[in-house]
């Protein structure tokens, strides 16, 4: 079951340039930078109430973030919804007729399970489903 908006993903060319912009804008410090090798990205997170802002920088020209920036420029990349079970949500949205990018969950930043729903199934919005690993976190 979808519980809440977890984070908004924003594609940026360089974290070193984007972090100070968001620190000034939000009035708070970046909570840290993490490399997610499997996704070919470096991420930086900011907390805004119960929702995080995730800045995403490509670490490889073949990464989805690099391709996104090449075609659309920097900006909003995805909306992530927290779920009590990504696998169950994937099954539910697929049964409802949504096109999936991921058939099974994979690991993302902060050790969360993640999976994406194709933007063509969400009026042009890339939707990420995410949860914390079993056992908490």
LINFENJO-V304253 format. One record per residue. N is the residue number from 1. RES is the residue in one small letter. OMEGA is omega in degrees with one decimal (none if undefined). NEAR is the number of other ideal C-beta (glycine too) atoms within 10 Angstrom. Layout:
<<N,RES,OMEGA,NEAR> <N,RES,OMEGA,NEAR>>
//
This chain:
<<1,x,176.5,9> <2,x,-176.5,14> <3,x,-175.3,10> <4,x,168.8,10> <5,x,179.6,13> <6,x,179.5,24> <7,x,172.7,24> <8,x,179.9,18> <9,x,-178.7,22> <10,x,179.3,18> <11,x,178.7,25> <12,x,178.0,22> <13,x,-177.0,14> <14,x,177.4,12> <15,x,-177.4,18> <16,x,177.3,12> <17,x,-173.4,12> <18,x,-177.3,19> <19,x,179.7,18> <20,x,177.7,11> <21,x,-178.2,11> <22,x,174.3,21> <23,x,177.3,14> <24,x,-177.5,9> <25,x,-175.0,10> <26,x,-178.9,13> <27,x,178.6,9> <28,x,-177.1,13> <29,x,172.6,11> <30,x,-178.6,18> <31,x,177.8,12> <32,x,-179.7,10> <33,x,-179.6,14> <34,x,173.4,15> <35,x,176.0,13> <36,x,-173.8,18> <37,x,-177.2,9> <38,x,179.3,9> <39,x,-179.2,20> <40,x,179.3,18> <41,x,164.2,25> <42,x,-178.0,21> <43,x,171.9,22> <44,x,-176.2,23> <45,x,172.4,17> <46,x,177.1,23> <47,x,176.6,14> <48,x,-173.4,13> <49,x,179.4,5> <50,x,-178.1,9> <51,x,177.1,15> <52,x,169.5,19> <53,x,-179.4,19> <54,x,173.5,23> <55,x,-175.5,26> <56,x,176.8,26> <57,x,178.6,25> <58,x,174.5,22> <59,x,-177.9,15> <60,x,-179.1,11> <61,x,-179.9,9> <62,x,-177.5,9> <63,x,177.4,18> <64,x,179.8,18> <65,x,177.2,23> <66,x,179.6,18> <67,x,178.4,13> <68,x,-178.9,19> <69,x,179.1,19> <70,x,-176.6,10> <71,x,-173.1,7> <72,x,-175.1,11> <73,x,179.5,9> <74,x,175.9,18> <75,x,-177.4,10> <76,x,-177.8,12> <77,x,-178.6,21> <78,x,171.9,22> <79,x,-178.8,16> <80,x,178.4,24> <81,x,176.7,18> <82,x,-177.9,21> <83,x,175.6,24> <84,x,176.6,11> <85,x,-176.2,15> <86,x,-178.6,23> <87,x,177.8,15> <88,x,178.5,13> <89,x,176.4,21> <90,x,179.6,21> <91,x,-178.2,13> <92,x,-177.5,15> <93,x,176.6,19> <94,x,177.9,14> <95,x,178.0,8> <96,x,175.3,8> <97,x,-179.8,7> <98,x,174.9,15> <99,x,-177.7,12> <100,x,168.3,16> <101,x,179.2,14> <102,x,176.6,15> <103,x,178.1,10> <104,x,179.3,10> <105,x,174.3,20> <106,x,-177.8,14> <107,x,177.6,13> <108,x,179.9,22> <109,x,179.1,21> <110,x,178.5,19> <111,x,-179.5,10> <112,x,169.5,21> <113,x,-179.9,19> <114,x,172.7,21> <115,x,-176.4,23> <116,x,173.5,19> <117,x,-176.1,23> <118,x,179.4,13> <119,x,178.9,14> <120,x,177.9,11> <121,x,-177.1,17> <122,x,175.8,15> <123,x,176.6,7> <124,x,-179.3,7> <125,x,173.1,12> <126,x,-177.8,19> <127,x,173.9,20> <128,x,171.2,25> <129,x,-179.8,27> <130,x,175.2,21> <131,x,174.0,22> <132,x,179.6,15> <133,x,176.1,12> <134,x,-178.8,8> <135,x,175.4,5> <136,x,178.4,5> <137,x,none,9>>
//
